[in-house]
Amino acid sequence: MITDRETNFVYVSDLLKVKCNSVFTQLMQWFHRLEIGFSTLMKTKDLWVVDFMPLQIKEDHFVQFTYDPDYLKPMKYQNTKTDSHEVCNLLDIAWEKSEFQFVISYLVRL
């Protein structure tokens, strides 16, 4: 598994600049200060790339989990789901599909 300390490049959604410009600008400033390489992912429909991009396990080994949350199943939300295959093809990233679904749990305070 590639740990956070071993990473040397960060991708962010191209929508981050459009929808959250101040966050995008601050991130880019930090990346420059810390000498971290970065780029934007084109053809994304979601701000949070962690939801749909494959995980890097080794230097040239990526695993793609299924990202299909219930809250995005209604037809009106289908246009917000990024096609990770399309994004990976643009980056020339080969990956293997996992049989497991990627699950994020949210803690909600009532």
C-alpha positions in Angstrom: 0.0 0.0 0.0 1.2 3.5 -0.8 1.1 5.6 2.3 0.4 9.4 2.4 4.0 10.0 3.1 5.1 8.2 -0.1 2.8 10.2 -2.4 4.4 12.9 -4.5 1.5 14.0 -6.7 -2.1 15.1 -6.1 -5.0 15.2 -8.5 -8.1 17.4 -7.8 -11.4 17.6 -9.7 -11.5 20.3 -12.4 -14.8 21.3 -10.7 -13.1 22.4 -7.6 -11.9 25.6 -9.2 -15.3 26.3 -10.6 -17.4 25.5 -7.5 -15.0 26.2 -4.7 -12.5 28.6 -6.1 -11.2 29.8 -2.7 -10.5 26.2 -1.6 -8.8 25.5 -4.9 -6.6 28.5 -4.7 -5.6 27.7 -1.1 -4.8 24.1 -2.0 -2.6 25.2 -5.0 -0.7 27.7 -2.7 0.0 24.9 -0.2 1.1 22.5 -2.9 3.5 25.1 -4.3 4.9 25.8 -0.8 5.3 22.1 0.0 6.7 21.4 -3.5 3.9 18.9 -4.2 3.1 18.2 -7.8 -0.5 18.6 -8.8 -2.9 18.6 -11.6 -6.7 18.7 -12.3 -8.7 15.8 -13.5 -10.8 16.6 -16.5 -14.3 15.2 -17.2 -15.2 15.0 -13.6 -18.8 15.5 -12.4 -18.0 15.2 -8.7 -15.7 17.4 -6.5 -14.5 14.5 -4.3 -12.1 12.4 -6.4 -11.7 10.0 -3.4 -15.2 8.7 -4.2 -14.5 7.6 -7.7 -10.8 7.2 -8.5 -8.8 4.0 -8.0 -6.5 3.7 -5.0 -2.8 3.3 -5.6 -1.6 0.1 -4.0 2.0 0.0 -5.4 4.0 2.2 -7.7 2.2 1.0 -10.8 -0.8 -0.8 -9.3 -4.2 0.7 -8.9 -7.4 -0.9 -7.6 -10.9 0.4 -8.5 -13.6 -0.1 -6.0 -17.3 0.1 -7.0 -18.7 3.5 -6.1 -22.5 3.4 -6.4 -24.1 4.9 -3.2 -27.8 4.7 -2.7 -28.3 8.4 -2.6 -27.0 8.7 -6.2 -29.3 6.0 -7.6 -32.3 8.2 -8.5 -32.2 9.2 -12.2 -32.0 12.9 -11.3 -28.5 12.3 -9.7 -27.1 10.1 -12.4 -25.5 13.1 -14.2 -23.4 13.7 -11.0 -21.5 10.4 -11.2 -18.1 10.6 -12.7 -17.1 7.8 -15.1 -13.8 6.8 -13.5 -12.9 4.7 -16.5 -13.0 7.7 -18.7 -10.8 9.7 -16.3 -8.3 6.9 -15.9 -8.1 6.5 -19.6 -7.2 10.2 -20.0 -4.4 9.6 -17.5 -3.3 6.3 -19.0 -3.9 4.6 -15.6 -4.4 0.9 -15.7 -6.3 -0.6 -12.8 -7.9 -3.8 -11.6 -11.5 -3.9 -10.5 -12.2 -5.0 -6.9 -15.2 -7.1 -6.0 -15.7 -4.9 -3.0 -17.8 -1.8 -2.8 -16.2 1.4 -1.5 -18.3 2.5 1.5 -18.0 5.8 3.3 -19.9 6.2 6.6 -21.1 9.6 7.7 -21.7 10.5 11.3 -24.7 12.8 11.5 -25.4 14.8 14.7 -29.1 15.2 15.4 
